């Protein structure tokens, strides 16, 4: 298969829909030789902030000289962005070979096992990072946590950035139900770090941590050093950066990082689509992937500080199942025009 054929094959796997549960990925991992057992992970869950925390961790460990794998979703431009080593997306030729490798294991699976799109990608990522002999892997959940395919791993540290309403059809209609799913990544005796502040969320996370005898650290107990400015824009990015910093500090025995490398890693973190500033036809353009109420709140705060005295033109796209109406309302005070376009 060529690159386009490979992408078409992967996207056809979406016909299997979304299936929460670990049975498929466990069988697929066995067929691949359980590559996850040769890797060290930091597992990151949460409604918002996952991508930013992953980016900070990736930047810090890369700056420190480690070989860092990172699995995130979705991609913005190229499919290979989902699977990266040291910030470099997997190349087209590697992607073709990797899909073939995982595809060749499918006949070994029981008849009732048909990996979904995301489960297949998870298997690909595990195989690639093991082949690359990554020192540490930054491992982002797809949706939820407890029954997410990424939860096949036992991480060195679990992170729950925050919890708000999103994906209710799959994760539950209440904050408590959604938190229960995300807290499912907490593993026995492994440290847990959370930036969540809501009492209902913290109650669930504390309960799960206690059940697992897992040390819990709350980011609300800490503040950013005065001389450290995160590389990503927005006041909420201080919270994301501190989450990454505390994870690094908790793993310092096995993965030591100097203070200089930590500061430089945080300072120079980059992530497309998070209030990303671009230049287009002599105009400043800000690109943001906000798609739920918590994300729109953060975007509105950035717009307040950036466009309060100089309103912008808003170009807005959204899927039907997202709270796009509320999102536009939050952004309207900072806009002189709004243009809705197909997603």
PyMOL commands that set and color helices and strands:
alter all, ss='L'
color gray80, all
select helices_A, chain A and resi 3-16+23-31+35-38+50-63+79-82+92-103+106-108+117-131+149-152+168-171+175-185+199-211+219-221+236-250+259-267+293-307+324-332
alter helices_A, ss='H'
color red, helices_A
select strands_A, chain A and resi 41-45+68-71+83-85+88-89+136-140+157-160+191-194+216-218+276-280+283-287+312-316+335-340
alter strands_A, ss='S'
color yellow, strands_A
deselect
rebuild
show_as cartoon
